[in-house]
Amino acid sequence: MTAQVRSVLRVDSRQLWINASVSGFILDLDSTIAGYVFSLIDVYRQGKERLHQLSNNIARTVPSEAEETKISTLERHYQAIPTSNVFTSLTFLSGKVHMYSSAATKLYLEMTPSGHAIELSDEQILELGAEVFNLPVVSVWGEYRATPAMQKCGPSHDEEPSTLVFKSTVYSSRNVLRPTLLPFLTELVNHIESRMLKNSNSRVMLAPIPAQSSSIVSPDKEDTTLNAVSSMRISFSLRIDRSKLEFTCQPDVNVVTALRWENGGFIINASPGARQVSFSGTVGGLSIGLKHGFLSEDCLQLDARNLTFSVWFSKVESVPQHILNFVSVILDTEFHGRVKFSRFQDVLCFKAVWLDLFPLFNSQSPLDAKAPSKLSPSSSFSTPPPAKRSLSTMLLVRVRETNFEVDLGSSISRITLQLNQAILRTNLTERSNDVAILVRELLIIADGNLSGRVRVCDCLFQTTKKVDDRSLEELDGRMLELRLTSGPVIATLASDQQRLLHYQ
């Protein structure tokens, strides 16, 4: 690692430039790492609670004139602190992550009886049953601009918030994952679920009653503390170049699933206090292909082309103790796919090797199996009622074109499904739920011994469901309104060049 640091100090500002480059690193992970991460979280949480209790127990007295003079002097010194601006440019040229299950860790310890770590090659690590993931080249550019201390101490609330900006780029990469990764993921998920179940049970059993001293803190003090902690504007952008990730089923069976990523990027912006968060991105192409290792064509292929999306979250407190949350999702893309049923056994092989053994798909979370008990009346009585929260969700999805082909074999038929200008629009609120689906053109074409054609234009499905009594009046007393319309329908069906059906 090489690094360069340059600092410039002026009367009212301090600027720091950091340039660093890492030529390579190796990270070894064991499935028990979750316990150590939770331990660090416990240390932080317990320390924060003890400091909060200590601050509540301190006697609050009216400051004297000498103390007020001392406080004003400290404020002047605080206002004279120069504002810090930090600029960083980091480059990680290469890296590897080794993921060990408990069995692989045991074999590794048997190879090192003296307790001294030894460096193994990738082939030796794979023989132990561990997994190797090669990290791509990553470059990060960061900038932090702090709010001047004079504006923080001033009475005005129009100061410019601190800004944190990250721009990162992940360059082209290619990795192959093997089924030996599944034991590591299974053990890691089990450790996390066991710890979450333990925390939920202990939280319900303890249920501490808020101390009376906590009520001494004024609401203004709480607002000041909250603004001091979350008064930062954050912007994060990520660009990923063309990459490929393969999931192989070897040595069980020679079936490979490839996830191909074309160039694309994402941007996340968060306002101070996380009251407005936006997440948007564009993807040139994302495809999934599954095939046998000896074949050149995929038996299953799904493509999403020219995908753009935007997710926006906003939190507004309209009246006291009533928080309104707004979520809007906009998606625009086109889909292409193909399935060959003659090689459907390859899909079943991938399902048996990967999906059936994946910990998130084949097991039930212990949190669902054992529901926590209710709080005691005394603890619930002493806790103030929570603020009322409402959620309004708006979803808009437009698929410009969908082309999906199903090959049932030359002796049966090949069916092609085409959708043009399909739009899904929803508006989910506390008062009513509105859902609308519009398809400009639906076309189904079958070629082979069983052939035919179905064409429908301007298909509309629209429904409005009442949720509370106020929306019932707006719908003239109707609890559910359903509308289904379509344009002309033309359908033909033939078998062995003999027409069986013609509908118009």
C-alpha positions as CSV (number, residue, x, y, z in Angstrom):
1,M,0.0,0.0,0.0
2,T,1.2,3.5,-0.9
3,A,-0.4,6.6,0.4
4,Q,0.2,10.4,0.1
5,V,-1.3,12.8,2.6
6,R,-1.3,16.6,2.3
7,S,-2.8,19.1,4.8
8,V,-3.3,22.8,4.4
9,L,-4.4,24.9,7.4
10,R,-5.9,28.3,7.0
11,V,-7.5,30.7,9.4
12,D,-11.1,29.4,8.9
13,S,-10.6,26.1,7.2
14,R,-8.5,22.9,7.2
15,Q,-8.1,20.9,4.0
16,L,-6.8,17.4,3.9
17,W,-6.0,15.4,0.7
18,I,-5.4,11.6,0.8
19,N,-4.3,9.5,-2.1
20,A,-3.8,5.8,-1.6
21,S,-3.3,2.6,-3.7
22,V,-3.5,-1.0,-2.5
23,S,-1.9,-3.5,-4.8
24,G,-3.5,-6.6,-3.3
25,F,-4.9,-8.1,-0.1
26,I,-6.4,-11.4,1.2
27,L,-9.3,-11.6,3.5
28,D,-10.0,-14.9,5.3
29,L,-13.6,-15.3,6.6
30,D,-14.9,-18.0,8.9
31,S,-18.6,-18.7,9.4
32,T,-18.4,-17.7,13.1
33,I,-17.6,-14.1,12.2
34,A,-21.2,-13.1,12.8
35,G,-20.7,-13.6,16.6
36,Y,-17.7,-11.2,16.7
37,V,-19.6,-8.6,14.7
38,F,-22.5,-8.8,17.0
39,S,-20.1,-8.4,20.0
40,L,-18.9,-5.1,18.6
41,I,-22.4,-3.9,18.2
42,D,-23.2,-4.9,21.8
43,V,-20.2,-3.0,23.1
44,Y,-21.4,0.2,21.2
45,R,-25.0,-0.3,22.3
46,Q,-24.2,-0.9,26.0
47,G,-21.7,2.0,26.1
48,K,-24.3,4.3,24.6
49,E,-27.0,3.2,27.1
50,R,-24.7,3.7,30.1
51,L,-23.6,7.2,28.9
52,H,-27.3,8.0,28.5
53,Q,-28.1,6.8,32.1
54,L,-25.1,8.8,33.4
55,S,-26.2,12.0,31.7
56,N,-29.8,11.5,33.1
57,N,-28.4,11.1,36.7
58,I,-26.4,14.3,36.6
59,A,-28.0,17.1,38.6
60,R,-29.1,19.9,36.5
61,T,-28.6,23.3,38.2
62,V,-29.0,26.9,37.0
63,P,-25.6,28.2,35.8
64,S,-24.2,31.1,37.7
65,E,-22.8,34.3,36.0
66,A,-19.2,33.0,36.2
67,E,-20.3,29.8,34.5
68,E,-22.2,31.6,31.8
69,T,-19.1,33.7,31.1
70,K,-17.1,30.5,30.9
71,I,-19.7,29.0,28.5
72,S,-19.7,32.0,26.3
73,T,-15.8,31.9,26.2
74,L,-16.0,28.2,25.2
75,E,-18.5,29.0,22.4
76,R,-16.2,31.7,21.0
77,H,-13.3,29.2,21.0
78,Y,-15.6,26.6,19.3
79,Q,-16.6,29.1,16.6
80,A,-13.0,29.8,15.9
81,I,-12.3,26.1,15.1
82,P,-11.4,25.9,11.4
83,T,-13.8,23.9,9.1
84,S,-12.5,20.6,8.0
85,N,-12.7,19.5,4.3
86,V,-11.4,16.1,3.4
87,F,-10.7,14.8,-0.1
88,T,-9.7,11.1,-0.8
89,S,-8.8,9.1,-3.8
90,L,-8.4,5.3,-3.2
91,T,-7.6,2.5,-5.6
92,F,-7.8,-1.2,-4.8
93,L,-6.0,-3.0,-7.6
94,S,-6.8,-6.6,-6.6
95,G,-8.0,-8.7,-3.7
96,K,-9.3,-12.1,-2.7
97,V,-11.8,-13.3,-0.1
98,H,-11.5,-16.9,1.3
99,M,-14.7,-18.2,2.9
100,Y,-14.3,-21.1,5.2
101,S,-17.0,-23.4,6.6
102,S,-16.5,-25.2,9.9
103,A,-15.3,-28.3,8.1
104,A,-12.8,-26.4,6.0
105,T,-11.5,-24.5,9.1
106,K,-10.9,-27.8,10.8
107,L,-8.9,-29.2,7.9
108,Y,-6.9,-25.9,7.8
109,L,-6.1,-26.2,11.5
110,E,-4.9,-29.8,11.0
111,M,-2.5,-28.5,8.4
112,T,-1.0,-26.0,10.8
113,P,-0.5,-27.9,14.2
114,S,1.9,-25.3,15.4
115,G,-0.7,-22.5,15.2
116,H,1.2,-20.4,12.7
117,A,-0.7,-19.3,9.7
118,I,0.6,-20.5,6.3
119,E,-0.1,-19.1,2.9
120,L,-2.0,-21.5,0.6
121,S,-2.6,-21.4,-3.1
122,D,-6.1,-21.1,-4.5
123,E,-6.0,-24.8,-5.5
124,Q,-5.1,-25.9,-2.0
125,I,-7.9,-23.7,-0.5
126,L,-10.5,-25.2,-2.9
127,E,-9.3,-28.7,-1.9
128,L,-10.1,-27.9,1.8
129,G,-13.7,-27.2,0.8
130,A,-13.4,-23.4,1.1
131,E,-14.4,-20.9,-1.6
132,V,-12.3,-18.2,-3.3
133,F,-13.8,-15.0,-4.6
134,N,-11.6,-12.6,-6.7
135,L,-12.4,-9.0,-6.1
136,P,-12.3,-6.6,-9.1
137,V,-10.4,-3.4,-9.3
138,V,-12.2,-0.7,-7.4
139,S,-11.6,3.0,-7.3
140,V,-13.2,5.4,-4.8
141,W,-13.3,9.1,-4.7
142,G,-14.6,10.8,-1.6
143,E,-15.3,14.3,-0.4
144,Y,-16.4,15.6,3.0
145,R,-17.3,19.3,3.6
146,A,-18.3,20.1,7.1
147,T,-20.6,22.9,8.2
148,P,-18.6,25.8,9.7
149,A,-18.7,25.8,13.5
150,M,-20.0,29.4,13.6
151,Q,-23.1,28.4,11.7
152,K,-23.7,25.4,14.1
153,C,-23.7,27.7,17.2
154,G,-25.7,30.4,15.6
155,P,-29.5,30.8,16.1
156,S,-30.3,30.5,12.4
157,H,-31.4,27.1,11.1
158,D,-30.7,28.0,7.4
159,E,-27.0,26.9,7.6
160,E,-25.7,24.6,4.8
161,P,-25.5,21.0,6.1
162,S,-22.4,18.9,6.0
163,T,-21.9,17.0,2.8
164,L,-20.5,13.6,2.3
165,V,-19.9,12.4,-1.3
166,F,-18.6,9.0,-2.5
167,K,-18.0,8.1,-6.2
168,S,-16.8,4.5,-6.8
169,T,-16.2,2.4,-9.9
170,V,-16.0,-1.4,-10.0
171,Y,-14.1,-2.5,-13.1
172,S,-14.7,-5.7,-15.2
173,S,-14.4,-9.0,-13.3
174,R,-15.2,-12.7,-13.7
175,N,-15.8,-15.2,-10.9
176,V,-16.9,-18.8,-10.6
177,L,-18.7,-20.0,-7.5
178,R,-19.0,-23.6,-6.5
179,P,-21.4,-25.5,-4.3
180,T,-18.7,-25.5,-1.6
181,L,-19.9,-22.0,-0.8
182,L,-23.3,-23.3,0.5
183,P,-22.0,-24.7,3.9
184,F,-20.4,-21.4,4.7
185,L,-23.6,-19.5,3.9
186,T,-25.8,-21.9,5.8
187,E,-23.7,-21.7,9.0
188,L,-23.4,-17.9,8.7
189,V,-27.2,-17.5,8.3
190,N,-27.8,-19.9,11.3
191,H,-25.5,-17.9,13.5
192,I,-27.2,-14.6,12.6
193,E,-30.7,-16.1,13.1
194,S,-29.8,-17.6,16.5
195,R,-28.4,-14.3,17.6
196,M,-31.5,-12.3,16.4
197,L,-33.8,-14.8,18.2
198,K,-31.7,-14.5,21.4
199,N,-31.9,-10.7,21.2
200,S,-35.7,-10.7,20.6
201,N,-36.3,-13.0,23.6
202,S,-34.1,-11.0,25.9
203,R,-35.6,-7.7,24.8
204,V,-39.2,-9.0,25.5
205,M,-38.2,-10.5,28.9
206,L,-36.4,-7.4,30.2
207,A,-38.6,-4.7,28.8
208,P,-37.0,-1.9,30.9
209,I,-39.2,0.8,32.2
210,P,-38.0,4.3,31.4
211,A,-36.5,6.1,34.3
212,Q,-38.2,9.2,35.7
213,S,-35.1,11.2,35.3
214,S,-35.3,10.8,31.5
215,S,-38.4,13.0,31.6
216,I,-36.2,15.9,32.8
217,V,-34.7,16.3,29.3
218,S,-36.7,18.9,27.4
219,P,-38.0,18.3,23.9
220,D,-35.8,21.1,22.6
221,K,-32.7,19.2,23.9
222,E,-33.8,16.1,22.1
223,D,-34.4,17.9,18.8
224,T,-31.0,19.6,19.1
225,T,-29.3,16.2,19.7
226,L,-31.1,14.6,16.8
227,N,-30.2,17.4,14.4
228,A,-26.6,17.3,15.5
229,V,-26.3,13.6,14.8
230,S,-28.2,13.4,11.5
231,S,-27.5,16.9,9.9
232,M,-25.6,15.5,7.0
233,R,-26.3,15.3,3.3
234,I,-25.0,12.0,1.8
235,S,-24.5,11.2,-1.9
236,F,-23.2,7.8,-3.1
237,S,-22.7,6.8,-6.7
238,L,-21.5,3.4,-8.0
239,R,-20.6,2.4,-11.5
240,I,-20.1,-1.2,-12.5
241,D,-18.4,-2.2,-15.7
242,R,-19.1,-5.4,-17.7
243,S,-18.8,-8.4,-15.3
244,K,-19.7,-12.1,-15.3
245,L,-20.5,-14.3,-12.4
246,E,-20.9,-18.1,-12.9
247,F,-22.5,-20.7,-10.6
248,T,-21.3,-24.2,-11.5
249,C,-22.8,-27.4,-10.3
250,Q,-19.6,-29.4,-10.6
251,P,-18.5,-32.0,-9.5
252,D,-22.1,-33.2,-9.2
253,V,-23.2,-32.3,-12.7
254,N,-21.8,-30.2,-15.5
255,V,-24.4,-27.5,-15.5
256,V,-23.5,-23.8,-15.4
257,T,-25.6,-20.7,-14.7
258,A,-24.1,-17.3,-15.7
259,L,-25.1,-13.9,-14.6
260,R,-23.9,-11.3,-17.1
261,W,-23.9,-7.6,-16.3
262,E,-23.4,-4.8,-18.9
263,N,-22.3,-1.4,-17.9
264,G,-24.6,0.4,-15.4
265,G,-24.6,2.6,-12.4
266,F,-26.5,3.7,-9.3
267,I,-26.9,6.9,-7.3
268,I,-28.2,7.3,-3.7
269,N,-29.0,10.7,-2.2
270,A,-30.1,11.2,1.4
271,S,-31.1,14.6,2.9
272,P,-30.3,15.5,6.5
273,G,-32.2,13.4,8.9
274,A,-32.9,10.9,6.1
275,R,-36.3,12.6,5.5
276,Q,-35.8,12.3,1.8
277,V,-33.9,9.4,0.2
278,S,-33.7,8.8,-3.5
279,F,-32.2,5.7,-5.2
280,S,-31.9,5.6,-9.0
281,G,-30.0,3.7,-11.6
282,T,-29.5,2.7,-15.2
283,V,-28.4,-0.7,-16.5
284,G,-27.4,-1.3,-20.1
285,G,-28.2,-5.0,-19.9
286,L,-28.6,-7.8,-17.3
287,S,-29.0,-11.4,-18.5
288,I,-29.2,-14.9,-16.8
289,G,-28.3,-18.0,-18.8
290,L,-28.4,-21.7,-17.8
291,K,-27.0,-24.4,-19.9
292,H,-25.1,-27.7,-19.9
293,G,-21.4,-27.5,-20.1
294,F,-21.1,-29.4,-23.3
295,L,-23.8,-27.4,-25.2
296,S,-23.4,-24.0,-26.8
297,E,-26.9,-22.7,-26.4
298,D,-28.7,-21.8,-23.2
299,C,-31.8,-23.8,-22.3
300,L,-32.9,-20.9,-20.1
301,Q,-32.2,-17.3,-20.9
302,L,-33.7,-14.1,-19.4
303,D,-32.6,-10.6,-20.5
304,A,-33.5,-7.1,-19.1
305,R,-32.3,-4.4,-21.5
306,N,-32.0,-0.7,-21.1
307,L,-33.4,-0.7,-17.6
308,T,-33.9,2.5,-15.7
309,F,-35.5,2.9,-12.3
310,S,-36.0,5.4,-9.5
311,V,-37.1,4.9,-5.9
312,W,-38.0,7.9,-3.8
313,F,-38.8,8.0,-0.1
314,S,-40.1,11.0,1.9
315,K,-41.1,11.4,5.5
316,V,-43.3,14.3,6.6
317,E,-44.8,15.1,9.9
318,S,-48.1,16.8,9.0
319,V,-49.5,17.1,12.5
320,P,-47.9,16.3,15.9
321,Q,-47.6,12.6,16.5
322,H,-48.6,11.8,12.9
323,I,-45.8,10.9,10.5
324,L,-46.6,10.4,6.7
325,N,-44.3,8.2,4.7
326,F,-44.3,8.4,0.9
327,V,-42.7,5.8,-1.3
328,S,-42.7,6.0,-5.1
329,V,-41.1,3.4,-7.5
330,I,-40.7,4.0,-11.2
331,L,-39.3,1.3,-13.5
332,D,-38.9,1.3,-17.3
333,T,-37.3,-1.7,-19.2
334,E,-37.9,-4.4,-21.8
335,F,-37.6,-8.2,-21.3
336,H,-36.5,-11.0,-23.6
337,G,-36.4,-14.7,-22.7
338,R,-36.3,-18.2,-24.0
339,V,-36.9,-21.7,-22.6
340,K,-36.2,-25.1,-24.2
341,F,-38.2,-27.8,-22.5
342,S,-36.1,-30.5,-24.1
343,R,-33.3,-29.5,-21.7
344,F,-35.5,-28.9,-18.7
345,Q,-33.5,-31.5,-16.7
346,D,-30.6,-29.0,-16.6
347,V,-32.9,-26.5,-14.7
348,L,-33.9,-29.3,-12.3
349,C,-30.2,-30.1,-11.7
350,F,-29.4,-26.5,-10.8
351,K,-32.4,-26.4,-8.5
352,A,-31.3,-29.5,-6.7
353,V,-27.6,-28.4,-6.3
354,W,-28.1,-24.7,-5.5
355,L,-31.7,-23.6,-4.8
356,D,-32.7,-26.6,-2.6
357,L,-29.6,-26.2,-0.4
358,F,-29.5,-22.4,-0.3
359,P,-30.2,-21.3,3.4
360,L,-32.7,-18.6,2.6
361,F,-34.9,-20.9,0.5
362,N,-34.9,-24.2,2.3
363,S,-35.2,-23.3,6.0
364,Q,-37.7,-21.4,8.1
365,S,-36.4,-18.5,10.2
366,P,-36.5,-19.3,14.0
367,L,-38.0,-15.8,14.4
368,D,-41.2,-17.0,12.7
369,A,-41.3,-20.3,14.6
370,K,-41.5,-18.8,18.0
371,A,-43.3,-15.5,18.4
372,P,-42.3,-13.3,21.3
373,S,-44.6,-13.0,24.2
374,K,-46.5,-9.8,24.9
375,L,-45.2,-7.1,27.3
376,S,-46.4,-6.9,30.8
377,P,-49.1,-4.3,31.6
378,S,-46.8,-2.3,33.8
379,S,-44.1,-1.8,31.1
380,S,-46.7,-1.0,28.5
381,F,-48.4,1.5,30.8
382,S,-45.2,3.4,31.5
383,T,-44.2,3.7,27.8
384,P,-45.6,6.7,26.0
385,P,-47.9,5.9,23.0
386,P,-45.9,5.8,19.7
387,A,-46.5,8.3,17.0
388,K,-49.0,7.3,14.4
389,R,-47.4,6.4,11.1
390,S,-49.1,6.1,7.7
391,L,-47.6,4.8,4.4
392,S,-48.5,5.8,0.9
393,T,-46.9,3.8,-1.9
394,M,-47.0,4.6,-5.6
395,L,-45.6,2.1,-8.2
396,L,-45.3,2.7,-11.9
397,V,-43.8,0.0,-14.1
398,R,-43.6,0.3,-17.8
399,V,-42.3,-2.6,-20.0
400,R,-41.8,-1.3,-23.5
401,E,-41.5,-4.7,-25.0
402,T,-41.6,-8.3,-23.8
403,N,-40.6,-11.2,-26.1
404,F,-40.7,-14.7,-24.5
405,E,-40.2,-17.9,-26.4
406,V,-41.1,-21.4,-25.2
407,D,-39.8,-24.3,-27.2
408,L,-41.9,-27.4,-26.5
409,G,-40.0,-29.5,-29.1
410,S,-40.2,-29.8,-32.9
411,S,-42.9,-32.5,-32.6
412,I,-45.2,-30.2,-30.6
413,S,-44.9,-26.4,-31.0
414,R,-42.8,-23.3,-30.4
415,I,-44.8,-20.6,-28.6
416,T,-43.9,-16.9,-28.7
417,L,-45.4,-14.3,-26.3
418,Q,-45.2,-10.7,-27.2
419,L,-46.3,-7.7,-25.1
420,N,-46.1,-4.2,-26.3
421,Q,-46.3,-1.2,-23.9
422,A,-47.4,-2.9,-20.7
423,I,-48.0,-0.5,-17.9
424,L,-48.6,-1.3,-14.2
425,R,-49.7,1.5,-11.9
426,T,-50.6,1.2,-8.2
427,N,-51.5,3.7,-5.5
428,L,-51.7,2.2,-2.0
429,T,-52.9,4.4,0.8
430,E,-54.6,4.0,4.1
431,R,-58.0,5.0,2.5
432,S,-58.0,3.0,-0.7
433,N,-55.9,0.7,-2.9
434,D,-55.9,1.4,-6.7
435,V,-54.4,-1.0,-9.2
436,A,-54.4,-0.6,-13.0
437,I,-52.8,-2.7,-15.7
438,L,-52.8,-1.6,-19.3
439,V,-51.4,-3.7,-22.3
440,R,-51.5,-2.0,-25.7
441,E,-51.0,-5.3,-27.6
442,L,-50.9,-8.9,-26.6
443,L,-49.7,-11.4,-29.3
444,I,-49.3,-15.1,-29.0
445,I,-47.9,-17.1,-31.9
446,A,-47.5,-20.9,-32.1
447,D,-45.5,-22.6,-34.8
448,G,-45.3,-26.4,-35.3
449,N,-47.7,-29.3,-35.4
450,L,-49.9,-27.2,-33.1
451,S,-50.1,-23.7,-34.6
452,G,-52.2,-20.6,-34.0
453,R,-52.3,-17.0,-33.3
454,V,-54.0,-14.8,-30.6
455,R,-54.1,-11.0,-30.8
456,V,-55.7,-8.7,-28.3
457,C,-55.4,-4.9,-28.2
458,D,-56.0,-2.3,-25.4
459,C,-56.4,-4.7,-22.5
460,L,-57.3,-2.8,-19.3
461,F,-57.6,-4.2,-15.7
462,Q,-58.5,-1.6,-13.1
463,T,-59.7,-2.0,-9.5
464,T,-60.3,0.2,-6.5
465,K,-60.7,-1.2,-3.1
466,K,-62.1,0.7,-0.1
467,V,-60.0,0.5,3.1
468,D,-61.7,2.8,5.6
469,D,-65.1,4.5,5.9
470,R,-64.0,7.9,4.5
471,S,-63.1,6.4,1.1
472,L,-66.4,4.5,1.1
473,E,-68.3,7.8,0.6
474,E,-66.1,8.8,-2.3
475,L,-66.9,5.5,-4.1
476,D,-70.7,6.1,-3.6
477,G,-70.9,3.2,-1.1
478,R,-69.1,0.6,-3.2
479,M,-66.4,-1.4,-1.3
480,L,-64.8,-2.8,-4.5
481,E,-64.9,-1.4,-8.0
482,L,-63.6,-3.7,-10.8
483,R,-63.2,-2.8,-14.5
484,L,-62.0,-5.1,-17.2
485,T,-62.1,-4.1,-20.9
486,S,-60.3,-5.0,-24.1
487,G,-60.3,-4.3,-27.8
488,P,-60.9,-6.7,-30.6
489,V,-59.9,-10.3,-30.0
490,I,-58.8,-12.6,-32.8
491,A,-57.8,-16.2,-32.2
492,T,-57.0,-19.1,-34.6
493,L,-55.9,-22.6,-33.9
494,A,-54.7,-25.4,-36.2
495,S,-53.3,-28.9,-36.0
496,D,-51.4,-30.6,-38.8
497,Q,-52.5,-27.7,-41.1
498,Q,-56.1,-28.4,-40.3
499,R,-58.0,-25.4,-38.9
500,L,-59.7,-26.2,-35.6
501,L,-60.8,-22.8,-34.3
502,H,-61.3,-19.2,-35.6
503,Y,-62.7,-16.6,-33.1
504,Q,-63.2,-12.9,-33.7
